[in-house]
Amino acid sequence: MRSVVAEPAAPKKNVTKSNDLVTAAYKLTLNEQRLLLAAISQIDPRKPMPRPLSITAPDFSEQYGIPLKQAYEALKEATAALYERDIKTYDGRYKSRFRWVDRVDYLDGGGETKLYFTVHVQPYLVHLNKSFTTYELKRIAALSSTHSIRLFELLQQFKSTGLYTVSVDDFRDLLELGPSYERYSNLKLKVIDPAITELREKSGLQIELKTEKKGRSINRLIFKFRDDDQMKLNFPDADALVDNTRNL
């Protein structure tokens, strides 16, 4: 009888970010977010930053489950736009603003992007030994909204407690919604509810939203969440991830 040799399992792709980066204010399209996360998943957060980080259209297509032709187009557009995107942080004293990347290379017709993260972003991605959040990239791969991805990351900071509380104003600032959805009813209908629904269906999270009022207005969001039992079947290694998330 011929022996069967098992194929080696594909290495897990984890995304690790400093919690300060998770809670920074920035706005990205879905494909820009996907491009960034594909690059970050190649970084070992314990080691120096590799430069450049390369992402190909076939890898992009496979990772996010989209047609190869669409992956070529998405990669090219996201690469061009990402160069102009920035991040806003506030440490209690200074409000800072800096870019994600200081150089991008795109192999025209070849479907390959090379990203060079700025020196300002690097401390949020490498040499991390505390206050960071880690998750498997495949848990957000099927998400079709950048708001869903942001909410997933915000929740994962508090995986150990299953409770995330944020003011409505801060939540709007984190997502850089600007003048959009100023009324809470619109924010809930267009941003919060769709994100919760998608995370329940595609990322294996059970989420319950409660709110608090100040006067007659809702001013605070309280998310209670946990991994769905089905998630443990779909993502069997989820609990083995490095978990150095925030505690309340």
Secondary structure by P-SEA (a helix, b strand, c coil): cbbbbccccccbbbbbbccccccccccccaaaaaaaaaaaaacccccccccbbbbcaaaaaaaacccaaaaaaaaaaaaaaaaacbbbbbccccbbbbbcccbbbbccccbbbbbbbcccccccccccccbbbbbbcccccccccaaaaaaaaaaaaaccccbbbbcaaaaaaaaccccccccaaaaaaccaaaaaaaaacccccbbbbbbccccccccbbbbbbbbcaaaaaacccccccccccccc
